Amino acid sequence: MNDLFAQIRRIGWAAVEAALMLIILCLLLNIILGEKSDSFIAGVAKNATGFLQALPPGVFLGLALLALIYVAIKARLRS
């Protein structure tokens, strides 16, 4: 039963990572291509930048720092 939950958790995290990579790729392609980018790329980039601009100042930086601290602690505990 634990193996099933571990596999579901791995698949879930892989899906989340793939979605984040897709958003980042769309943002980068929108920056590179500009107005020549596809409507999907422009739409994802517009939604992502709108979301980040709607956040209060410092929230994104705080979340990034918390993620960095989590990764550092997790890496240290593995060693």
Secondary structure, 3 states (H helix, E strand, C coil): CHHHHHHHHHHHHHHHHHHHHHHHHHHHHHHHHHHHCCHHHHHHHHHHHHHHHHCCCCHHHHHHHHHHHHHHHHHHHHC
